[in-house]
Amino acid sequence: MKTICSKSPAQNWEQAFPVGNGRLGAMVWGNPAHEVIQLNEESIWSSSFIDRNNPSCRKSLQKINAFVKEGRNAEVQDLIHNCFNPIVKNHAMYQTAGELHIDFFLAEGAVPYSECSGYKRSLDFETGVANTTFTSESPLPSTAIFSSGMRGSSIEYYRDVFVSQTQDVVIIHIGASTPKSIHLRASLERGNYVSKAIALADDTIALQDTHGIPFTLMATAVCSGGRVKTSGANLIVDSADEVVIYIDVQSAWRKGSYNMKKGNVHSSQNSLATWSSDFALKKLCFASSCEYSDSYKEHVSEFSELFNQEKLTLDSAEESSIFIEDILSKSMEKTSFANELFWNWCRYLHVSSLKKNEVPGPGYWGLWNNSFDSPQGRSGISLVLLNFAMGQELSSALLKRVYKNGKKTARVMFGMEGFAAFDSTDLWGDSAPLADGNKESIVPLGGIKIALFIKDCYERTLDAKFLRKNFYVIKSACEFFAEFLGRDFVLSDEEKNLIASLFDCAISCCGYLKLEDKKSDAEKWKAMRASISALPNDEGGKTSKQKKAKEFPAVFENEFSPLFFAGKCLSQMNSGIVQSEYKDGVVRIELLPGLSSAWKSGRLEGVRVKGNLILNIEWKDGNLKAADLKAMPASRHAESVIVVYKGKSYEAAFNENSLDILNVLPTTI
């Protein structure tokens, strides 16, 4: 179940098939006559950096807190609305880069497509390729260039779309069963957000926009057996056997001076867009000079290797149909087949969103977004979802930007030392809150999420260099909340738990790094942790959270396109199979803590657990059948393991970088 298909083109954006490599993304609609491919690039945001910190907030904190204590909720809301909302409503918003529109014709002279047959569009999770195939009746015979007076013929068309892992461009391959039968007109569109649309050469068109971060969207076509030309800002292909269209998007964000000055530079927007055009053109020239077959093979090889690092197989998942329409009509959302398919879908989205990216996609849609101004929180980078949206390789640059801005937020909005950030940021590292008339809390919890993310990254990789490099962020967040707690603010139970987890995080990280010179800090953090009173007795004191595996979400009943929160869904589904904790050099691994009924028997291979370990596990009828832990050679990993199964704990140690867990458990199990 690593492919999903549809019997009809997408009727809306949510039904289109996504492809991506972390930097570039595309949504493929699969329409035979008029194809639409919506495009994204990680650095296409609505504006340069804007300092949105509201200084009047600092003067109102004590009054807000006094009103909260007195239960004067109306006055609290009024003060928060007037003083705590930022001076500019929202930070920069992640935007679509535009769309490629392709009109197809059956012959020169603009003969439109008739009704097609045998239609099928598919998305292969293992290769990252979206495919569309169909058959159409041509008014000309298959040997039209040699014959006259003959009736039409059937032509099978096929299209492949993917974002190359190796060449880092979008590649669209168009073919047909009959020579000289591909005729098309392509254009780049972005609504009213276009500064310039031009033809750069006989085979290349470009779109530039300077409303936000200046960028260029560019496409070039290579064909065999026909000819390519431009007309206005359109690409025209006539009588081709095969066509390959290469697309790239580049922005001024990649220009060093523009990036360092957060977009506030003296260069004209047009000159920055031109710089982006030169960058994009170089990449397209290189990509189009390679043979398509080589580009395809290289992409498939790299994407497949990445996707197959982690695999799920549910033994009872035996379903022949992989058409979305059949799955939805049979109400299969709780079957093994549907659960395995959804796991692979989330795995695919997660891999497609993360590869080689420098800026994590927004928390709601991930890499893909079709709008210019989405609802609040949907077009920013969610700090709440960092653990599911980022890898540690790309985190330091963004965290450094958020930290620098967060120091100012703490000082200007709260009049405190340290670092503070709210729940959403942008590629510039904005730390101020989003405008919200119904804001109920003044506590900036984003900094806590960042600190917990840093700790989680370390516990998964045991990369002491990474932790040491970013420990300053954790320390600074603790400095802010140490002063914040000293102001006697009223806090909810959830806020108390989160602040307590921050101090626990800092104390643990001091121990991980053996920071003897930080003993005084650790003692102070322990005292602050002890001062947080009345913690709730729910999951806060448990060592293991008994969660059931994530089953099919309700969204599947209507659309097979849960683009949002793919990493979080994947983590929740895996939590029913394995949960891990790392503390004091020992990793605690709980096996099969909460399988759902649709996950009765199966295998999960290559899943990363804390302690820098890889777990392979197999179960039958809800009982463990096989499990082993492995560590990569020449890498640091946890030496001691506590295996928890059916509520009982068993200690074990590694032998030559591997551990057969069945040898640890009693034979009666």
N, C-alpha and C positions, 0 to 999 in steps of 0.2 A: 504493500500500500504506500508507494512512494510517488504515485502519479494521481492527479485528479483531473477530470474532464468535464466538459459541458457540451450539450447538444445545440447550444445557441450562443450568439454573441452576447457580451455583457450589455445589460440594459441601463446600468448606472456605474458610477466609479467604484462602488464597493464590490461589484461583481467582477471587475477586471482582475486579471492575474498579475501579481507583482513580481518583478525581477530586480535584483540589486547586488551591489558589491560593497555596501557600507558607505561609499562616497556618492555614487550615482544610483538612482532608482528609477524605475519605469513601471507604469500600469498599462497593461495591454488589453484592449477591448475585444479584439478579434472580429471586427466587422468585415465581411468580404468586400463590399463596394467602397466603404469609407472607413478606413482604419484610423483609430485615434490612439496615440501612445503618449500618455501624460508623463512628464519628466520631473525629477527632483535632483538636487545636488545639495550636499550637506551645508554649504556656506551661503545659500541664498536666503537671506534674512531681510527684513523690511527697513532696517535703518542702521546707522552707526551707533556707537554707544551714547546713551543719554544718562546723565546723573539724575536719578529720580528720588533720591533721599529727601524726605520731608523734615526740615529742622524743627517745625512747630510740634512735631510728635514728642520730642524730648521734654518740652515744657508741660505737656498734658499727662504724662505717665502717672504721676502721683494722684492727680485728680481722677483719672480713669480707675485706678486701683481703689480709691476711697469710695467711689460710686458703686463698684462691684461689691465691696464689703457691705455696703448699705442696701444692696438689692435694687438700686435705681437703674434698672436695665435700659430704659428708654434714653436716659442721659448718657449711659455708657455707649450705646450705639451711635448717638448723635456725635459724641466726642471722637469716637473712633473714625466715623465717616469724615468728619471735618479735619481732623489732625493727623490721622494715621495712614490715610490713603496717600500714595506718592504724588509728587507734584506733576508728574507725567503719568498718564493712566497705565500704560503697559510697556514692558521692555520690548525689544525687537521681536518680531514674529517670524517664525519659519514659514517660507512661502514656496509655492510651486514655481518651477523654472519655466513652465510653459508646456506646450503640446506640439507633437508632430502629427499633422493631418496628411493622410495619403488617400487620394482618390484613384481608384483603379478602373481601367477601361478594357474592353475586350479586343479592340482594334483601333488603329489610327482613325481619326475622324470622330472620336469621343462617343463610341457606341457604349452605352451603359451596360452593367451586368444585368443579366436576367436572373431569375430565381436559381439559387444554387442547390445542390443536393449533396448528400454524404458529408454534411458539415460536422466538424469536431474541433474543439479547441482544448488544449491540455497544458498542464504545468507539471514538469518533472522535478520533484523536490531534490532528487539526487544529482541532477545536472544543472539546475537553475535555468532551464530553457522553457520558454512559453511557445507553444506550437499551435498553428491554425492550419487546417486542411479542409478543402471542399472541392466540389466539381461543378463547373459551370458550362453551359452550352454556348459555343462560339458561333457567330453568324457565318464564319469562314471555315472552310475545310482545314484539316490539320496540315495539308500540303498546299496552302493557299498561294504561296509564292511560286508554285509550279503549275497550279491548276486553275481552271475557271469554269463557272457554271455548275459547281458542285455544292451540295448542301453542307451545313455546319457540322461541327464535331464537338465531342466532350473533351474538356481540358481540366486536368487536376492541378490545383494550385496548392502550394504549401509555403508557410512562413515560419521562421524561427526568430525569436527575439531573446536576447540575453545581455547582461552587463558583464563584459569580459573581466575576469579576475586578474588576468595577466596584462592586458593592454589598457585597462581602466577606461573603456568607452562603451557606449551602448551600440550593439551590433544587431541589425535587422537583415535577415537573409530571406529573399523572395525567389521562389522557383516555380516552374511549371513543367507539365509533362510534354508539352508541345513547344518546339523552338519558336522564337520570335513572337511569343504570345503575352509578354508582359509589357503593359503600357500604364504609366502612372504619372500623377502630378502630386508633388509633396510641398508642404509649406509649414513654417513654424508660426505658432500662434501663442499670444499671451494676453488676450483681451485688450484693455486700455493701458496695460502696463508695458508699453513698448516704446523705446526711444528711437530705435532705428531697425528696419528690416531690409536687408540688402542681399544681392548676389555678389560673392567675393570672386568667383571664377565660374567657368562653364559647368562645373560639377559641384559647387559648394554654395550654400546659402547660410546666412547668419541673422540672428536677432540679438539686439543689444537693449539693455534696460538700465536706467540710472535712477529710478525712483527710490530704491533702497541701496543695498550694497551693489555697486556697478558690476555687471556680469555680461557674458556672451553665451548664447546657446547657438551651436553650430552643427550643421549636417552636411555630409559629403556623400556622393553616390558613385559606385563603381559597378559597371555592367559588362556583361559579355554578350556578344551577338547582337547588339543594338547600339543606341547612341544616347548620350546624356547631354542636356543643355539646360540653361536657365532662362526664365522669362519673368522679368520683374524680380520678385523675391520668391519665385517658385522653382523647384527642381522638376524637370520634365524628362521622362525616360520613355523611349519608343522602341517597340519591336525587339525587346531584349529576351535572351534565353534565361538569364539569371541576373539578379540585382542584389547588391549589398550596400546598405546605408549605414554609415558610421556617424554617431552623435556624441558630442562632448559638451560639457558645461564648465566654464571656468569663471571665477569671480576675482575681484580685487582683494578679497580677504587673503589670498595667497601671496600677495605682494608684501614683502617684509615691512616696509615703512607704514603701509596702510594698516596692517595687522597690529603693529606695535603701538600705533597712536589711536587704536580703537575706531578707525574710520574717520577721525577728525583731522584731515590733512588739507593742505592748500592746493593739491592737484585738482584739476577739473574732473568732474564725473565722467565726461566724455573721454578724456585721456586715459582714465582708469579702465573704462570699458574697452578701449582700443588695446590696452595692455593685455586684458583678458582674452581678446580676440586672437592676438598673436600666440598666446599660450595654448589656446584651444586648437588653433590651426596646426601648430607643430605636432600635437598629439594625434590629430586626425591624419596628418600626412604619414606619420609613422605607422599608425594602425592600418590604413588603407593600402599601404605598400606590401603588407603581408598577405599570403594566401588565406582565403577564408577558411579552408579546411584545416589549416594549421592553427588559426586563431580559435576555431571551434574546439579542436582536440585539446589544446592547452587549457582552455577555460574549463572544459568538462573534467579534465584530469584534476585540476586544482580544486574546483568546487566540490567534486565528489569526495575527494580526500578530506576536505573540511567537514562536509555534512556527515560523513560516515564515522567520524570520530566518536559519535555517540549514537546508539541504535536501540530501538524498542521493538520487540516482537511479542504479540499476544497470540497464544497458540490457537484460540478458537476464532480468530479473526479470518474467517473464510467467506468472502463475499466476492462474487465475480464482477459485479458492476462497480465502476468507479466514477460514474456520472453523477454530478451534483444533483441533478433533477431526480434521479432514482433514489439517492440517499435521503433526500428531504421528504419525498413522497412516502417512504416506508417508515418514517419516524424512527430512525435507527440511532438516535443520539445517545442511547445508553448501551449499545452493543459493543463488543470487543472490536469489531471492524471499524466502527466510527471513532472509537477512542484511539486506536492505533493511528488511524488516518489523521485525526486532529493533532496527535502528538507530533507526527511527522510534519504537519503543516506549521505548527508553532516552531519546531526545530528549524524548518526551512526559513521562516521569517526572521528568526533570531540570527541565523548564519548570514542571511542576505543583508541584514541591517548592520552587522558589526565588522565585516572584513575590512581591515586597513583604514577605518575611518578615524578622523582626527576630532570630529565634533559628534557626540552622541545624538541620535535622532530625538525629537520631542517625545515625551513620555506617552502621549496618547496614540499617535499614528505611527511612531517609529520613523523610519526613513521616508515614508511615503506621505504626501500631503497634496491635496488638489486645490487648496484655497489660498487666498491672500490675507485673510483676516479671520482666523478661526475663533471659536468661543474661548474665553479665558481658560488658560491651563492646557489647551490642546495644541498650541503652537509654540511652546517653550520646552526647555529641557527639564524634566521632572527630577528634582533632587531626591524625591521620595522613592523613585524607581532606579536609582543608580546601580544597585546590586544586580538588577536584571538587564540594564541597558548598556553597560560599559565593561570594558576590559581594563586591567590596570595599565596596559601599555599606553593607552591614550589618556589616562586620567590626569596625570600630573599637570599638563599645560592648562587644562580647563580649571582644575582645582586652584592653581596659582592665580588665575584671573578672578575666580569667585572670592578667594581669600583676600586679595588686594582690595576689591570693592567692598567686601564684607567688613574689613577694618573700618572703612569710612561709614558704613551703615551703623555699626556699633557706636561710633563716636558721634555722628550727626543726629541719628534718630533716637538713640538711647542715652547718650552722654556717658558711655562706658568704654572701658578698655576691652581688648580682645577682638573677636571676629564673630559676626552674626549674619545669617542669610535666611531668606524665606524659602518657600517650597519650590519655586520655579525660577529658572535662570535662562540665559540665552548664550549665544556663542561668545559674547563679550564678557560673560561671567557676572551679569547683573545680580545684585543681592537684595534689592529693595522689594517690597511686597507688590503684588498685583492689585489694581484698584478693585475693591469689592465692597459694595454698600451694605452687605450683610455679614461683614467680618465679625467673628465672635471672639477672636483671640489676638493678643498683641505679641505672642511669644514666637520668636523666629526659630523655627525648628529645623530649617534646612541645613544649618551648620552641624546639627547633631547627626543628621542623615549622612552627611559627608564624612564625619568622623567614623561612624559605624561602617561605612563603605570601605574606608581605608583599612580598618581592622579586619573586615571580612576578606578583603583581598589578600592580606598577609596570611590569615589562617588557611586560606585555600592554597597558597603558593609557597608559604614560608620564605618569602623573599624579603630578607631583613633590609636589604638596600632600599627597596621600595618604601618600607615602613619608616626607616630612618629619614629618608628624603622628605616624607610627607607628615612626619610626626608634629611639626610646627603647627599644622592646621588643627590637630586634635588639642594641643596645648592651648592654642589661642581661643578655641571654642570653650574650653574649660574656664579660662580667665573671664570670658564674658559672662558665663552662667554663674560663676562664683560671685561676681558683683551683682548680677541680676537677682539671685536668691537673697542677697543681703538687703534688697529693697523691700522685702516682705510683700511681694506680689501674690495675688490669689491665683492658684493654679488648679487646673482640672487633674483628675487622677491620671489621665493619659499623658498629660504634660509632665507630671511628676515622674512617671515611669520612664519617659524618654530622657529627661534630664539625668535621672539616676543612671540610665544606661550609658550616657555620655561619660560620667565619672568612672563607671566600671570599665568602659572602653579604655580610658586614659591610663587607669591603674594597670590593666592587663598589658597594654602596649609598653609601659615602662618595664614591666617584667620581661616581656619578649626581647626587648633591646638591651636588658641589663644596664639600665641607665643609672649608675650609682650617683651621678651628680644631680639626678632628678628625685632623690629620695624625699627631699623637703616638699617638692610638688606633689608627689604621690601621697604623702601623709596629709597634705592639705586637701587633696581630692577625696581621700577616704573620709575625712571629717565632713566635707560637704555632702558626700554620699549618705553619711549617717544622719545628717540634719534633715534630709528630705523625708518628711513624715507621712504616715497614713497611706502607704502604698496599697493599692487594691490587691486582693488575694486571688485574682484569676490566673492568667498565664504568667504573671510576673515572677512567681517563685518556682515554676516547674522547670525541670531540667530537660524535659522532652515534651514537645507539643504533639499530641495525638491527633494529627490531621488525616482526614480521608483523602485519597488521591483525587485530584481534580477531574471531574467528569465533564461531559460535553456541556458547554455553557449554553444559555438560552439563545444567544445570538445565532447559533448554528441553525436553529429552527427556521430562521428567515433568510439569512445570507451566509454563505460560506466565505466570509472575509473578515475574521476577527484580527485586523491588522494591529489593533491596539493591544498593548501589554503582552506581546507574544512571549517575551522572556519570563515574565511573571507567571503566565499560564504554564509554561514548561516547568518552572521550578515547583509550582504547586502540584502538578501531576507527578513529578518525580518524588515528592515528599511522602507519598503513600508507599513508596518502595524503599527509600533510604533517607535517613536524616543523620546529619553529622555535626559534631561540636568539637572544638579544639581548645584545650586548656592545659597549661603547665606541661607542655611537651607531649601530651597524650591526646589522641583522637578517639572520640566516643562515637561509634557507628551503630545506629539502630536499624535493623533490617525488617522489612515488611510491617511497618507500624500501623498502616491503615489502608489496605487494598480495598478498592471498590469492587462491586460484584462483577463488573465487566473486565476486571483485571485479574481474573481467577488464576490463570496460568500464563507464564510468559518469561521473557528474558530482557534484561536491560544491560547493555554493554557500553563500556567506556565512559561511564558517568564520573565526573570529577567530584570528589568529596574533600572535606577539610583535611589538612595535614599533607597536602600535595600528593594525594593518592588517587588511583584510578580503580573503580569497582566494577566488576562483572558479576551479575547475579541472575540466577534462574530459580523459578518457583513453580510448583505444581499444586493445583487445588488449594491455593492459599498457603502452602507450606514450602519452606525453603528446600530446594533441591541441590543447588550448587552456588558457591560464591567464592570469589578470590579478590584480593587486593594486590595491586602492583604499583611500584614506584619507578619513575623514569631513571635510567642510569645516570650517574654523575650529577644528581640533583638532591638537594636536602629534602628530607621527608620525615614524618613522625615515625619514631622507632617503636613506640608502645601503642597498643590498640586495646580498647575495651569494646567488645562486641555485645550488643544488646539484642536479644531475640526472645520473643514471647515473655517479656517482662523480666528476664533474668540476664545478668551481666557475666561476661567471661573475658578474662585478661589474656592477651597474647602479645607476641613480639615477632618482628620481621626476621626472615631468614633469606638472605641474598635477594633483597628487594622484592620479595613476594610473600604472600601469606594465603594459604588455603583455609578459609574460614570453617569449613566442615571439620577440619582437624582440631579446631578449637572447641567446638560444641560437643556435648556428651553424645555418645552413640545412640542413646535412647531417643534423641531428637531427630 
